[in-house]
Amino acid sequence: MNARPEKAFVFAAGLGTRMRPLTMTLPKPLVRVGGKTMLDHMLDRLDESGVDDAIVNVHWLADQVEETAKLRCRPSIEISDERSLLLDQAGGIIKVLDRFEGKPFFICNTDALWVDAPSPQVARLRDHWDADKMDVLLLLANRAESLGAEGRGDFFIDATGALSRPGLNEEAPFTYAGVGVIKSSLFEGRDVAPLKLAPFFFEAAARGRLYGLVLQGRWLHVGTIGMIEQAEAAFSLRLDAHGSTASADAPDSRDPTCGPVYST
């Protein structure tokens, strides 16, 4: 059965150490680029693709993230509170794994933005998902066309969409764009504890079940203070026909009468 992803997990609990001193008083997901917070950018991407429910985890300066989430009507948000212990990405997923009811779900970083996309890219991921051959499907960015791409690249992609990692002295043309689809079953039976997500990708690659879909548009990785100005310049071009430069308080997605629910 090729169950499609319906819900999303949005990672908003990180410490944002590479953006200090800015993030000493402002959580990284609330850094504003192109007129709205990076968290709102990602939630709007989910909304435009028909994703109705998102879980957002919080830890560092959690109250501020929650206040922003309270203004959202779409998607519906559940807050996963990690104030007492930062669980890293996979650990955060395991904490609320039952919310996904055994189905695949979207995984979303908040510091990954894009412009100039001809269509909703999260919807493309959903349409491309094939549970029969995939355990993980990642949105990929072409390093040569991106802003803020770091390192020597993450993956090669073959004609079928299968991904492989570069060797020790190789450079790969594609980098993980911060959004993907992953099976719930990969996390079953694991204890709630700090756990990284990347090893799940690499294990899927070793099984031949890690696939990729190349982003249509220009990817912006806003991971440092220096990247904020460059990302602002990209957004100022206002080339994205699908709402990238829309106001953060657009009435169809944000409303003070709306608000998140809280997980235990």
Secondary structure, 3 states (H helix, E strand, C coil): CCCCCCEEEEECCCCCHHHCCHHHCCCHHHCEECCEEHHHHHHHHHHHCCCCEEEEEECCCHHHHHHHHCCECCCEEEEEECCCCCCHHHHHHHHCHHHHCCCCEEEEECCEEEECCCCCHHHHHHHHCCCCCCCEEEEEEEHHHCECCCCCCCEEECCCCEEECCCCCCCCCEEEEEEEEECHHHHCCCCCCCCCCHHHHHHHHHCCCEEEEECCCEEEECCCHHHHHHHHHHHHCCCCCCCCCCCCCCCCCECCCCCCEECC
